[in-house]
């Protein structure tokens, strides 16, 4: 089945620890996105990538990092500099002018 | 910062009624408008998208766009309890703001009672 796979579903982070969220798509989409959603809030853009080996900061990039070494993969690292990482993280992808579609998300909590 | 505004709700309608969800946006350069449905604890799911002024119908859903008023709405006819969810309005950012990045509203919670 074609789709966007995010893993893990749930993740716990200790103080001072970096954690990496995985996002893989087999839709052959060029563009990929990472969003953060807090309770009762809309989605806020963290990073996006239009093409392999290129990515841009979104509205709330501080404390996060990404890479785009392969077309199908866009991992997000939540660094220890992100002081309030507890949120629902969503990865999306799209092709051309088509709408974005989302993976199932990863819930990150602080231990 | 460009804004997308939605009434947070909840909007309560009885089963079988028409639910009307509204969204206003501030970026006059926006060209594409999307409605996503999000069930509690789940990821957003695309319901409708519209690019041109007027109405676009798909089954029980109708999206309406008025660019002059910077207003987009979603009508759900014959509402069902399974339509109970949060509906997110998303608007693409105008030219020069990145490759089709979206600004999302905070969502309107819809409750359809049997």
Interface residues (C-beta under 8 A of the other chain):
Chain A: X31 X33 X35 X40 X41 X42 X43 X44 X45 X48 X50 X56 X58 X59 X90 X94 X97 X99 X100 X101 X102 X103 X104 X105
Chain B: X1 X4 X8 X32 X34 X42 X43 X44 X45 X46 X49 X88 X90 X98 X99 X100 X101 X102 X104 X105 X106 X107
